[in-house]
Amino acid sequence: MVEMQACQCNNQQLGKNIDIFGIVTNGKGWKFYQLTVAGMVYETLLYSISNLSAILGILHDLFQQCESAIRPQEE
């Protein structure tokens, strides 16, 4: 969470107010986090590596959200 807050602070200094996403894993278990611009924190349940399709789906969605957040705005 501290790293996510530091990332959010750096982004705000650059004029980017976007949600921050985090992942914690030991390789067997995966948890996903979201720190919103408003300061709310969301945490998923623990996903087991045996549920690989769910993990890959979450990663795919997370990367799409990150890409859309950093894509330059069209004028």
Secondary structure as GFF3:
##gff-version 3
##sequence-region A 1 75
A	DSSP	alpha_helix	2	13	.	.	.	ID=ss1
A	DSSP	beta_strand	20	25	.	.	.	ID=ss2
A	DSSP	beta_strand	29	35	.	.	.	ID=ss3
A	DSSP	beta_strand	41	43	.	.	.	ID=ss4
A	DSSP	beta_strand	47	48	.	.	.	ID=ss5
A	DSSP	three_ten_helix	49	51	.	.	.	ID=ss6
A	DSSP	alpha_helix	52	70	.	.	.	ID=ss7
###
